[in-house]
Amino acid sequence: MKQLDEIKQLLSKCSQQERRQIFEYLRAEFPIHPIEAELNTQAEVILEAIHRASDLTQRGVRGVIAEAAFEMAVVKQLNGWNNLPGVGNVPFDFLLADTIGEVRLQLKMQRKKSQRPMMANEAYKWLPSNMYVVETQRTRGGSDPKTGQDTRPYKFGEFDILVVSMHPSTNKWGNFMYTVAAWLLPREEDKNLLLKFQPVPKVTTDDWTDDLETCIQWFRSSTKKRISI
């Protein structure tokens, strides 16, 4: 420890350029993440590739970050719950189980527009101007080979709880809002499908909460309602 303290003292006396050189020297020995070995490149190159990517690609990356943040900040902190692996192409991102049963969670990012949080009335004029918005449909399009119907919309019953990452408005990856999927707004043309854009409040309400276990209680209560607008 004495030697380590001496090194720290010496580092504090070095210039920023000298510390950078030392960092690069140590960086060659200590990879930041195992994916560097998998892709045979450095993390800096991977980050630069993401920085250069299109908006659509970066949206996908943000979605993956949100999922990882949710697992680390929320799921792993739950007591008495197991995070079960999804099998096959399932319409939810997380499958949690306790002694009572399973709960299916779908995670979506709060939408942005022109590098700022998108407001609900920018999605549909009849939605409130003081609420944010989340897009509740699959990222990739397609059609059912049997019926020819669009497969992007979610159907009611495909997941139990909607999780919304509020990073675009809070700049914090650990902030989420939750509601019961059955309470979401339906499409006018087909009441079995979720409306493409759903309004999300800025603070907790009787329909939205920032506590997952509270939302699970709502879901298990089987209360029938719609989110307020």
C-alpha positions, 0 to 999 in steps of 0.5 A, spaced: 500 500 500 505 504 501 508 503 494 501 504 491 500 511 495 507 513 492 505 512 485 498 516 486 502 522 489 507 521 483 501 521 478 498 527 482 504 531 480 504 529 473 501 533 467 495 531 463 499 529 457 504 525 462 498 521 465 495 520 458 501 516 456 501 512 463 494 511 462 495 508 454 501 504 457 496 500 462 491 500 457 495 495 453 495 490 459 488 491 461 482 491 456 476 495 458 471 489 456 471 482 453 468 484 447 474 487 445 477 480 444 471 478 441 471 483 436 479 484 436 479 491 437 479 496 442 473 499 446 475 506 443 474 504 436 467 501 438 465 507 441 467 511 435 463 506 430 457 508 435 459 515 434 459 515 427 453 511 426 446 513 423 440 515 428 437 509 427 443 505 429 444 509 435 437 509 437 438 501 437 444 502 442 441 506 447 435 501 447 440 496 449 444 500 454 437 501 457 436 494 458 442 493 461 441 499 466 434 496 468 437 489 469 443 492 473 439 498 477 432 494 478 432 487 476 438 485 480 436 489 486 429 485 487 429 480 493 425 474 492 425 474 484 428 470 479 430 473 472 428 467 467 431 467 460 426 468 454 425 462 450 425 463 442 422 470 439 418 472 445 414 479 445 417 481 451 424 483 454 424 480 461 421 474 464 421 475 472 418 470 477 417 469 484 413 464 488 406 467 486 408 466 478 411 470 472 411 477 470 413 479 463 416 486 462 417 490 455 422 495 455 422 501 451 425 508 450 422 515 451 422 518 444 426 523 442 425 528 437 431 533 434 435 531 440 430 533 445 424 529 449 418 528 444 412 531 447 405 527 447 401 532 442 407 531 437 405 524 436 398 525 436 394 532 437 389 530 441 394 527 447 397 532 452 402 537 451 405 536 458 406 529 457 412 525 454 411 519 449 413 512 448 413 508 442 410 501 443 411 497 437 416 493 434 423 496 431 423 492 425 417 491 420 414 485 417 408 481 415 404 475 418 405 470 412 398 467 413 394 473 414 399 478 411 397 483 417 403 488 419 407 484 425 410 491 428 404 493 433 403 489 439 397 486 441 394 486 448 396 480 452 403 479 449 406 482 455 404 484 462 408 491 464 411 496 460 417 499 462 419 506 459 427 508 460 426 516 462 433 517 460 432 522 454 428 527 459 432 525 466 439 524 463 439 518 468 439 511 465 437 508 472 430 512 471 424 508 469 416 509 469 412 503 469 404 501 467 400 495 466 400 493 459 392 492 459 391 499 461 395 502 455 391 506 449 388 501 444 388 503 436 382 506 434 382 501 428 383 495 432 382 495 439 386 488 440 392 492 438 396 497 442 396 505 440 403 506 436 404 512 441 403 512 448 403 518 453 408 518 459 407 523 465 413 527 468 411 524 475 408 518 478 400 518 477 395 513 479 396 510 472 404 510 472 409 509 477 417 509 478 417 503 482 417 496 479 414 492 485 408 497 485 406 496 478 407 488 479 401 489 485 397 493 480 398 488 475 396 482 479 390 486 482 387 485 475 384 492 475 381 494 469 382 501 467 385 505 461 391 510 463 389 517 463 390 523 458 
